[in-house]
Amino acid sequence: MAAMPQPVPKWAIALAAASPPRLGKRGQTLASLNGVLKNHLRHRADGRKVATLADG
């Protein structure tokens, strides 16, 4: 008789859901760049984000 599969613990499901999707090299680079530039962005009156690197 075949063994029944073990149920997956709830903590393992929560851990898998909490982890961000894996990114390739290009995705990692963009995520890093976004993190650096995030502090240098402001919102214009029309709601668009504008870089303020020259202002800083």
N, C-alpha and C positions, 0 to 999 in steps of 0.2 A: 504494500500500500504506500502511496506517495505521501511525503510529509506535507502538512499544511503550511502555507507561507505565514511567516510571523507578521503581525500587524506593525505598521510603522509608528513609532512613538510620536506623540503630539509635538514634543519639543523639536524633533527632527523636521517635521513639516513646517513649523514656525520659523526655524532657522533657514530652511530653504526658501521660504517666501520672503524673508527679510533681507536676504543677500541680493545685491544688485546684479543685473545681468552681466555676464562676462563680456568684456570689450576686446576687440583686436587692438593692434598697436595704434592704428589711426584713431580709434575710439578713445583709447587711453590718453592720447595726445590732446584730443579735442576736449576731453573732460578736464584735464589738467589746465589747459588754457582757459577754459570757462571759469574754473575756480580762481585763477589768478586775476582775470579781468572782471570778475563779479563785483569787486569792491570799487571798480572804476566806471561803473555804469550808473546812469541816472535816467529817470523817465522824463520824456518831453511832455508838453501839454496834451499832445494827441495820443499819448500812451505808449509810444515807441521808446525803446531803450537806445540811449546814445552814449558812446564812449567818451570819457572825459580825461583821457590820458594826457592830452596837451594841457589841460587845466591843472593837473596834479603835479 
